[in-house]
């Protein structure tokens, strides 16, 4: 077997790796620019890329290459990172999307776990490059890699230009406000005001006044006329957030605005025309409130015509690290903090947490981490205990314990369970098991040894161990 791997990074490291690859069935080619890398990888049967994450001089080139891959230059890639335990912040998000595994390059210029690298190269199957939905309009940007979110984004873009009421339903912090702003920004109303009213933040007796305005003397303390949000929005867009807190009387008045385009200021009987486009948001499904008699059925039917369910962050984990790195960049700029590198354990801790508060919770915890950052590097110690306990605290159940594993550990455990099941199904006949799995007998033995299912002595006379190079230990 002759398979080529391409390496992007420090030339000295490329030479050291070349010595190691010389003793294996693989060849290593050093590439120094993004354009050449794309050309080489695009023509490869199995596009394998090793990325040096420690050399600062190649970060810009690496960033350019990764962005080209994610933007569609390649359909599949087998990408592995080599370096210390830190990723440069500028490429951490793209690496999180593309990298299959990481190999530690020690200060004494030794590669740890070289056999695992060889196994990966021998058995690797290129992984599909994640697809992306990207919207950018008037300073507002949304980028998602989560297929669960694609339909929502696509359909919102499709109806943005239509003058219809939209209902956004999702847990707190799932991005309802951002999506509403995007709809406004790509609609014909973008030149008019965008108004946002969070009903849950107001006392119940003030919601009507805030929505529709009031006349002087309408109630105690109303010493002058005040315009409401419908009037302030003009021909723009009004986002009415947390609509689920409205009482039945307020719902009746909202229904009148939707059906007739009219409202009355508190303390007045004069009908006023509403020209604003209405976007309504709720933290819970309104059907639940209808069933409980807390929400008008006719209003629900009017809102349910264009209902969009926003998935929580825990269901769009492909977006987690890209969003985190975007927030870190914004927070560093806001607080005038320099953050150049992020520890991989920091990223693993983010993955282990389930983020019940979604994007809002994520940004709040990252703000704390940024403020505690030392030496221009983010480490797991910069995160609050609430976040890291999900990764390191003992779990009460097997399910909870598995949720705290690192990705590599989860993959290894799944592979181990699969191999045990395959061996049992084939009466522990390893030749038949290898054939059933579609791999070579040598490949099976390598997997069994790597996962601790057989010892080195059992496999020594079958699989040659090429760990005598001074490069590896």
N, C-alpha and C positions, 0 to 999 in steps of 0.2 A: 504494500500500500504506500502510495506517495501522495501526501496531502499538504497543501501550502497554507500557512497562517501568515497574515500580514500584521506587522507591528507598527504602531504609531507612538512615537515618544523619543526619549533620550537616546542618542546614538551609542553612548557607552553601554547603556542597558541593553540595547539591541545586540551589541557585540557579545555581551555576556550570555544573553539568551541564545544567541546563535551557536555558542559552544555547546550548550545543552541540547539544542535541537539537532546538532550534528550527530549525536549518538542515538537518535530516535528515527522512526520512519517518516518524520515530518520535516518539512523545510520551512524556514522563516525568512520573510522578505520585509525589509525596512522601508517604510514609505514616509515621506516628509511633508506632503501637502494633501489637502482634502480632495482636490480634483483627481489626482492620480489614484488616491485610495478608492474613490467611487468607481473609476474605470476598471481597476483591478478586481474589486469585489463584485461588480456587476456581471463580470464574465466567469466568475468562479462557480464551480458546481456546488461547493459548500463554502459560502463566504464566512471565513473565520477572521476575526479582528481582535488583536490584543492591544489594549490601550494603557499607556503609562499615565497614571494619575498623580505621580509625584513631581514630575518635571514641570516647573512653572513656565519654561520657554515654549512649551508645546500646547498650552491650554487654549490659546486662541485658534490654533489649527484644529485641535480636537473639537472645540465648540462648533466650528464651521462644519466639520465632517458630520458630527452627530445631528446637527440641525438639518443637513441635506438628507441624511438617512430618514429622519422622522418626517420630513416634508415630502417623502415619496421616492427618493432616488433609488432605494432598494426595497424590495418586498419582504425579504427575510434576511436575518443576520444571526451569526453566533458570535457574540461579543463578550470578552472577558477582560476584566481590569487587573492591572498589576501595579502595586505600589505599597505605600504605608496604609494606615487605617483611616486616612482622611480623603475626602473628595473635594476638589475646588468647587466653591459655591456656584460658579458660573456654568458648570457642566453637571452638577449633581442631579438635577431633575432629569436630564436626558439619559444619564447613566442608569438612573433608577428605572427608566422605561425599557432600556435596551440590554443592560448587562445581565448575563446568566449567572456569573459567579465572580468572586474576587480572590486573587492570590497575593499573599503578603510577600513583599520584597524587603528583607531585613536590612538594617544598617550595615551589616557585615557583608552585604552583597550576596546574600543567599536567598534562594527561592524556597519558601516553605511548602510542604505537601506537593512535591513535583509529580508524584504518581497520580494524584487527583487531576492535575492539569492534563497529563497524558491520557487518562481515562476519558476526560471531557472531550479532548480533541479526537479520540478514536471513535467515540460513540455519539458525538454531538449531532443533533438535528436542528437546523436553523429555525429560530423562532420567528413568527410573523412580526413585522414592525407594526406597532400600534397605530391605528388610524386616528385621525384628529378632526375635531370640529373647531373652527376658529372664526370668531366674529370680532371685528374691531370697527368701532364707529364713534367718532367725536370724543375721543379720549377714553372710551369704555371698551375693555377687552375681555373676552371670554374664550378660554381654550379648554377643551375637554377631550380626554382619551378614553372615557368610559362609555362603552356601547350602550349601557343602560340609560345614558343621558342624551344620546344622539337624537332620538325621535322627538324628545321635548324641544331641543334646540332647533331642529329642522322645522318642526311645525310652528313654533313661535315666530321664526323668521318668515314663514309662509303667510301667517295671518297678521303680521305687524302692520302691513299697509292697509288692512281692512278696518273700517270704523265699527268695531264690535267690542263688547265687553269681554274681558279675559279673566278667568279664575285660576290663580296659582295656589296649589296646595302642597305644603311640605313642612317638615319639622322646623323649629326655630333655627335660624342660621344656615339654611340650605341655599341661600342666594336668591331669594324671591325679589328683593329690592334691586339687585344687579340685573336680573332678567327683565324686570319692568322697565328699568332705565334703558336697556338695550332695545326693547320693543319701541319705546318712545324715540330713541335716537335714530332708528332706521325707518321710522314712519314719516308721513308727510307733516306731522305735527312737531317735528324736531326743532323748528324755529320758535316754538311757543313754550311756555313754562312747564316744568315737571314738578308736581306737588306730591308730597308723601306725608300721609297722616297715619300714625300708629295708634289705632283706637285703644289698644290695651294699655297705653301709657297715659290715658286721660280718664278722669272721673266720669262716670256714666252721664252725669247731668251737664257735662260740658261738651260732649261729643257732637250733639246737634248744632250747638253754637259754632263749634270749630268747623263743622262740615258746611253748614248753610249760612253762617253769619247771624248777627242779631241786630235789632234796632235799639235805639236809645230807649231806656226804660222797660225793656222786655223782661228784665228780672233785676233783683237787687244787685247793685254794682255795675249795671249796664249803663254807664254815663255817656256813652256815645255809640254811634253805629259802628259795626265791625263787619268786614267782608269775610266770607267763609272760604274754604279751600276750593269749592267748585268755582266760585267767582275768580279766585286768585289764579286758578289754572287756565282760565280763559278758554282758548281753543287748543290748549295743550293736553297734558295727561295727568290724571289724578290717580295715584296708587293709594288705595284704601286697605291698609294692612290690618291683620287680626280682626277681620270682619266677623269672626265667630263670637266676639264679645258683645256685639250689638243686641239690644233688647228688641222685643217684637215691635214696639212703636217705632224705633229707629229703622228697623228693617222695612216697615211699611213705607216710610219716607224715601228710603233708598230705592225701593221697588218703583216708586212713582218717577224718580229721576231716570231710571233705566227704561221704563216703558213709555213715558211721556216727554222726557227731556226737560222736566220742570221741577222746581223746588220753591219753597218759601222760607224766607229768613225767620228766625225765631222772633216772635212778637209782631209779625206782619202777615197779612192775608194776600199780599200781592205776589202773583206767580212770576217767577224769574226763569229764563231759559238757561239751561246748561249746555254749553258747547264743548265741554271737556270729554275726552275719552276716558273711560273708567277701567282701571285694572284692580281687581279685588284679590286679596291674599288671605289665606287662612292657615293656621298651624295644624288644624285637624280636619278630617273629612267632614263636610257639612251634612252628609247623609246621616251621620251619627247624631247630630243635633236635631235633624228633622225627625228621626225616630223617637227622640226624647221630648218632642214638642217644643223645642227651644229655638227652632229656626223655621221660618215660613216656607212651606212647600213650593208656593208659586215663585218666590224669590230664588229658591234653590234651582228650580227648573230654568229660570232665566240665566242664572250664572253657570249652570252645568253644561250649557251648549258648547263652550270652549273651556274645558277644564284641563289643566296640566298638572300632573303629579310629579313633584321634584324628588328624586331619590336622595336619601341621606348620604352623608360622606362615607359611612361604613359600607355602602353598597356601590361606591365608585372609587375604590381604592387606587386604581391606576392614576387618579387625579391627585392623590394625597401629597406625594413628594413634589410634583410640579407646583401645586398650590402653595405648599410650605416654602419652597424656595422663592416663589414670587412674593409672598408675604415678607420673608426675611430681607429681600432686596428693598422692599418698600419701607420696612421698619428701620433698616440700617440708614437709609436716606433720611427718614423722618427724624431720627435721634442722632444723626451725624456719627454713626458707628461704622468702623471698618470690619467687615467679616469676610475673610478670604477662603476659609476652609471649614468643612463640616465633617465631624466624625461619623463613620458608618453606623456605630452604635446609636448615635443620635437619631438617624433615619430609621433604624430598626425599632427604637422606642416609639417613634411616631406611628409606625405600622402596627405595633402591638396594642395601642390604645383604641377604644371603639368610638370615641368622639361623639358622645351623646349631644353635645352642643354644636356639632357640625363646624362650618367654616368660622363662625364667630368664636367658638371655643378654641379652635386651632390657632387663630390669629392672636388671641389673648395669651395663650401659653408661649407662642413664639415671641411675642413682645417681651415677656419676662426673660426668656432665654437670651434674646439679643441684648437686653440691659445687663445681664450677668456675664456676658461673653468676655473672656480674657484672651490675650495674645492673638486676637483676630481669628480665633477658632471656636466653633460651637462644639461642645461635647455634651454627653448625656447628663453630666453634672449640672449643666445650665438649665435643665428642665425641672419642673416642679415634681415633687414626690407623687402627686396624683397621676401624672403621666407615666413615670417610669415604674410605678408599682405594678402595672399591668404586665410588664416584661419580666420583672425580677421577683415579685412577691409570690410565695407559694400559693397555688390555686386550691380551691375547695373540691374541685371535681376534675375528672380526666379531661372533659371538654374544655374547662377553663385553662387547664395546664397546657393543652395543645395550642390554645389561642395565643399563648405567650412565647411560643417558639419562634426562633428566627426562620426566615424563609428557607435557608439551606437545610436546617434541621427538619422542617416540615416535608420538604421534597425527599430527603433521605429516608424519613420514616415511612412515607407513602411507598417509596421504591422498595424498602425492606419488606413491608407487608405484602406487596405485590409478588415479590420473589418467593417469599415463604408459601403463598397460596399456589404459585405456579409449580413449585417443587412438590408440594403435597398432591396436586392434581396429577402429577406425572410420577408418583411413587418414588420421589427423590432421585429419579434418574436424570442426571444433569445434562446428558446429551439430548434426551427428549425435551427437557425443559428449555434448553437453549433454542432448539428448533421451534418449539411452540411460541417462544417470545420473539422469534425472528432475528436472533443475534447469534454470533459465533459462540462455540464452546469456550474459547479463550475469553471472549467478552463477558460471558456469564461468570467465569471464575474471577475475573477482575472485579466485577460488581459485588460478588459474594464476599471477596476479601475486603473491599473498601467499606462495606457495610457491616463487617464483623461477623458474618455468617459462617466463614471458615477461616482458619489460621494460615499464616504465611507458609508453614511447612507443607501443608496440604497442596498448595498451589505452586510451590517453588519449582517443581519439575515440569510444570505445565506453562507457566507464564514467566518469561525472563524478566527479572527486575533490573532495570537500567538506572540504578541509583548510585553508581560509583563515581559519577562526575563530581569534580571538586566544586561545581556550581551549586549543587543541591545537597541537602542534609535531611 
